[in-house]
Amino acid sequence: MHLEASVVFITTIIYYVSSIIKGLEAISSVGLPPNWALATINRSSFPNDFTFGSASSSFQNEGGANEDGRAPSIWDIFARRHPDRIADHSNAVMATDSYHRYKDVKMLRQMSMDAYSFSISWSRVIPHIEPFVTLFHWDLPQALEEEYGGFLSSRVVNDFRDFAELCFRRFGDRVKYWITLNEPWSYSVGGYEKGYYAPGRCSHFAGNCSAGDSGIEPYIVAHNLLLSHASAVKLYHDIYKGPQKGKIGISLVTRWMVPFSDEKLHRDAALRAIDFEFGWFMNPLTFGEYPESMRINVVNRLPRFTTEESYTLRNSLDFLGLNYFTANYVQHVSEAVTDNMTRSSDVQAHLSIERNGVPIGAKGGTEGLRSYPQGLHDLLVYIKNNYNNPTIYITENGVNVKGYFAWSLLDNFQWERGYAVRFGLHFVDYGNELRRYPKFSSTWFTNFLRIRG
């Protein structure tokens, strides 16, 4: 299996579509029908095998935290012990109650979507809609965290492989697209460098954490995440791929990095920032080793792969899921940090959303998420040129993209932001029995998918 045979699925937030069409909200506010926004583009503008869908995750939507034998995850414990680290002091005990309201999946058919990307909770082990199933979307069982430190220990690799095998065996006859990990960068950085994600570890100087090392632990966790992915993929390819005729991949997240100026130092810093965010995972998945810039800057704090591990990692994906939300300007930082080191300081770059007082793009759902559609194009070209030209369908400049998943189907528990932000295609009325209402973006997307020619 070669990376040339891989398929990239693009997952992003629907308001970036609105930025491309000059602002769906502005159009809706004056009462124009949502489909007017794309008067000349509709479903027929894309190949017949292009996949449109929406996405969710188990912890953010399910609720039912104490039902049917589900054990606590690290996010259950984190939200319970540290409500001050959640913007609205909430938790996901109820979330959007999708555990009981599983018929929400009908919304996808009503919108004429093709697929649904969701995760299976490790702590709790749909007709005419193609399932894209994520095995790990950050909700590690608390029992494994307490027993050996979760992804800080190499013991997690075998446990994750066993969990993956259970899912392959039980659901593989119906699931043809598996995603091992969702955004391992976010999990490693948020949970072990910054401390704002579960399990909330970081150096004392880096955040409000009681334990952790922001200059070492993120690299250990990422290393074990990569080995867990490779172990699950090898198992699937060796035993299940043939009879089940499915595919397995991973979802990575990255911002696009724009040099602050054309000065070579800033251009090099932008590439280095991409290495520390995207290349950190994509390099091992393609070439079996970490990017050179990471090996130079992190030195002996960066774990090494054995020859066997490197071989298993290389080209260990049938498709790549790509999560793109925003972009940053990047400036070179000349002096390396030698005390109080963190993963961020290792990059030797300053990232910002402004240049000379001008934002890189219009404000999205939060202050740090700025709309920069050009970055998605530039990122896809970068992947094509640097990672063996994976197949990506939407043909432009030789790049082909295979599918698009809007985040998310419903408003939900948005990690450290709780319920304070809403990214759903459907509004969830948290104060009125969790009733669902389609937003203008849902209406627009439905019309977009139904209009052909």
N, C-alpha and C positions, 0 to 999 in steps of 0.2 A: 504494500500500500504506500503510495507516494503522496506528498503534499499537493502535487499537481491535481490529484483527484479530490482534493478537499473542496468544501463548499462553505462560503461565508454567509451567515445570517445576520442581518443588521437589526439590532434592537435599539430603540431610542425613544424619547418622549415625544408625544404627539404634537406638543406645542412647537417643536422645531419645524414640522410641516407648515404650521401657520406662519412661521417667520419667513419661510421660502415664498409663500404666497402673499406677502405684505401684511400679514396679521389677520388671522381668522377672527380674533376677538373684535377687531375694529369693524370687520364686515358684518359680524353677527349683531353688533350694537346698533347698526342702522337698519336692521331688519331684512337684509338681503339673504336669500336662500344660501345655505352653506356651500352648495355645489357650484355656485357662481364663482367661487374663489379659484377653481381650476376649470375654466370654461373650455379649454382645449385639451386637457389631460384627464384621462379616466382609466379604468381597469384595462381597457383594450390597448392602452399605450405600452403595456408591459407584456413580456412573453407569457404564453399560456401556463408554463410551469413555474412562474414566479409566485412565491408564497406570501400572502398577506395574513397577518394574524395579530393577536394581542398576547400580553404576558402577565404573569403574576408569580408569587412565591407562596409556599405553604404557610410560613410563619406570619407573613404580612396580611394574610387573608383568612385563614381557616378559622381561628378561634378554637372552641372545643378543647381548650388546653388540658382539661382534667378528665376527658372522656375516653372511654374504650381503651384504657391501659396506656395512654400516651404518657411518656416520662418527660420531665422538664428538660428543656434545652438550655444552653448557656444564655440565650436571649431572655428566656423566662426569668432566670435568676438575676441577670443583669438589670432588667427593668424593675424587678421587685426590690433589689438592694440599693439601686442607684436611681431613683426616680428623678433626682436633680439633674441627671445627664440626658433626660428626655425632655424636649422643648416644652411639652404640655403636661409633663409628669404622668403620662399615660402608659398603658401596656397593651399587649395583644392577647389577653385572656379571651376576649370576645372578637377582636378585630372586625372583619366584615361578616363573620359567621358563615363563611363559605363551606365550613364543615357540614352544616345542616342545609345550607342553601346551594347545594351542588348543582341545582338546575340553572344556576347563573350561566352555565355553559350555553344555554339556549340563546343568550344574547349574541354570541358569536355567529350563530346561524342567522339570526335576525339581521345582523350587520353584513351578511354575505362574506364573512371571513373564511379562510381556508384552514387555519391552524390555531392552536393554543399552546403557549409555552408556560409550563408550570413546574413546580418542584414537588418531590416527595419528601416529607419530613422524616429525617433519620430517627427522630424520637417517636415516630408513629408509623410503626410499620404494620367513550363519549361519541356517541355515534356521529359519523359524517364530519367530524372535526379531527384533524391530524394532531396527535399529541406530541409535543416536544418536551421531554421530561428531564428536569434537572435533578441530579442526585444530591448535591450539596449547595444550599443557598443560605449558609452561615449558621444554621440552627443545630450545632453540634450537641449531642446528648450531654447533659450536665454530668452524668455518671462518668463519662470518659474524661471530662475536664478534671474531675476530682480524683480519678484513679491514677492518671499519669500525665496530666497537663495538656490533654487534647493534642492539637497540632504542633505543640512544642516537642512532642516525643515521636520518634520514628515508629513506635508501636501503633500509631494511628493508621499507618499505611495498610497493614493487614486487616485491621478492623473495617476500614473503608472499603477495601476490596471485598470483604465478606458481605457487607451491607449492599454493595453494588451487585454482587452475585445473587443475593436474595431478590433484588428488584428485577434483574434480568430473567431469573427463573420464573418468577410469579407473573410478570407483566410483559415480558418480551414478545409474546405472541400478538400483543396489541400495540406495543410501542416500537416504532421503527426509527425514532430519533432520540438518542440519549445525550445529555449534556452532563459531564462529570461534575464540573465546578462552575459556579457563577461568580465572576469577578474576584478571583483569588487576590488580586492587588488590594481591593477594598477591604477584604477580610484581614489581610496581613498588616496593612497600614492602619486602618481604623481600630483594630483590636489590639495591636501590639506595638505600634509606634505612637499614635495619637491618644489612644485610650477612650475614644468616644463611641466605639462599637464594643459589643461583648467579645471577649471576657473583660475588657476594660483594663488592659495592661499597658504600661509605659514607664519611662524613667520619671523620677520625681520632678525633674526640672522641665519635663516636656508636657505635663498635664496633671490633672487631679487623680493620680493613680497611687494605689498602695503598694504595688509591686510591678516589676517589669524592667526591661532594658531596651530603649528605643533604638539603640545602635546595633543590637545583636538579634533580638527575638524576631523582628519582622522577617529577616533573612532565613532564620531557622524554620519559621512557620511556612513561608513561601516554598522552601525546599521540600518540606514534607507534603505540602499540597501538590506540588508537581509530581512527586513520587507516587502519591495516592492516585492521581490522575493516570499516570503511566501504568500502574498496576491494574487498575480497573479496565483500561483500554486493552491491555494485553490479554486479560481474562476474557473480555468480550470477543476479541478477534480470534482467540484460540478455540473457544468453545461455542459461543452463541451467535456470532455474526453469520456464519454459514447457514444454519438451519432457520434462524429468525429473520435473516435478510434485512438487517437494520444497519444503522450508522451511529457512530459515537464521536463526540467532539467536546469542546470546552467553550465557555463564554468569557472573553477578556474585555476589560474596560480600559479606555485611555482617552485623555484629552489630546487635541492636536496642539503642538507647540510652535508658536510663531516667534522667530528671532526679533528681539527688541529693535534691532537695526541690522543693516547688511554687514556690519563688522564681523570678521571671522570668529572672534571670541564668542559673540552672541549666537552665531549660526551653529558653532560647535556645542554651545550650551544647550540649545534647543534639541539637537540630536541626542545629547547626553540625557536630557530630561525624558525623551521618548524611550531611551534604553531603560531607565530606572522605573518606568511605568508599564510600557508595553513589551519592550524587549526582555525585561526581567523574566517574563513567562514565554513569550513567543520564540526567543532565541533557543532556550532549551528544547522547546517543542519541535523546533525545526532542525537545529544543528547539534543538540545535545550538550550545550554549554551556555553559561551566562555571557552577556555582552562583554566585550573587552573593556569598555569604560567602567563597568561595575567591578570587574576583576582588578582593575588598576586602582580605583578609588576606595573600594571596600577592603581589599587585600585579605587578610586572614580571618576577618569577620564573616566573609562570604563562604558558605559551605561549598564543598566540592562534590561532584558526581563521580562515582566509580565508573570504570569502563563499561560494566554491564548496565548500570543505571543510565548512562549516556546513550547507549545503544537502544535501550527500551524507550527512552524519551523521544528520540529522533523520529519525526514524522508520525507522532502518536495521536493523530486525529483524522477523522474522515471529513469533518467540516469544522469551521471556526465561527463561533458566535462573537459578534463585535458590538460592544455597547459604547456608543459615542454620545456625549451630552454637550460638550463645550470645548473652548480653546483658551489658551493663556499666552501672553507675551512672556518671553524668557530672556533674562539678562545673565551674563556670566558673573560669577562670584570668584574673585581672584584668590583669596586666601582660604585654604582648607581648614576646617575645624578640627582641632586635635583634642579638645576637651568637650565633654557633654555632647558626644557625637550622636546623631540620629540618622535614619535613612535619608531624611530630607536634606540634612547638611552634607551628606555624602555626594549628592548630585552636583554641588557647587554651582547652583543656579538659583536665581530669584524669579519666581513666577508671579504674575500679576494679571488683572483683568483690564488694566488701563495702560495707555501709552501717552505720555504728555497730557494727562488729564482726560483723554478720550477713551471711553470703554471700547472693548474689542467687539461688542455687539449689544443688541437690545437685551434688557433684563428678562430672564425667564421666570420659572416658578420660585426661585430663590436668588439672592443677591449674587452668589458665586456662579450661577449657571447663566452664562451669556450666550445668546444665539449666534452661532458662527457656522452656517451651512457649508461654506467653502472648506472648512476643516475636515468634514467627512470625505469630500472629494480628494483632498490632499492626502488624507490618511490612507484611503484605499489605493491611491497611486504608490504611496510609500510602501505599503504591504506588498503590492505587486512587484516592485523593484527590489525589495530587500529580503523577501521570504518565499522564494521559489515560485512566484506568480500563481498564487492559489486562484481557483476559479471563483469569480464573484459576480455574476450576471447583471444588469443595467449597463448596456454597453456605451461607455463614454471613455475616451482616451484608452481604449483597450481593456478597461476594467469591467468585469461582469459580476453583478450582485444577484444573489439567488432569492432573497426574501427580506421582508420587513415586518418586524413585530413592534407594535406600539406599546409602550409602557404607560399606563397599565389598563387592564379591563375595568377595574374599579378603583375609586379612592381607597387607600388602605393605610395600615400602620407603616409609616415611612421611617423606620429605624430610629435614629437619634432625634428626628424631628416629630416623632409621634404622629398625631393626626393633624398637625398644624399646617401641612402642605397637602395639596390635592393634585395628583397626576393622572387620575382616572379618566377614561372615556365616559364613565358613568358616575354621577354624583351619588354619594352614600350619605343619607341623612342620619347622622349618628344620634340625634336627639329624638328621632321619630321611628323607632323599630327598624332601624337600618334599611329603610326603604331606598330603592335604587331608581335613579332618574337619568335618562340619557342627556348628555351635554350637547352643545352645538358641535363639538368636535366629533362626537359619536354620529350625529346626523350627517355631518360632512363626510365622514369616512364611509358611512353606509351608502350615500349617494355616489361617492367616488367609485366604490366597488361594484355598484349595480349598473352604472352607465357603461355601456360597451359600444364604442363606435359613434 
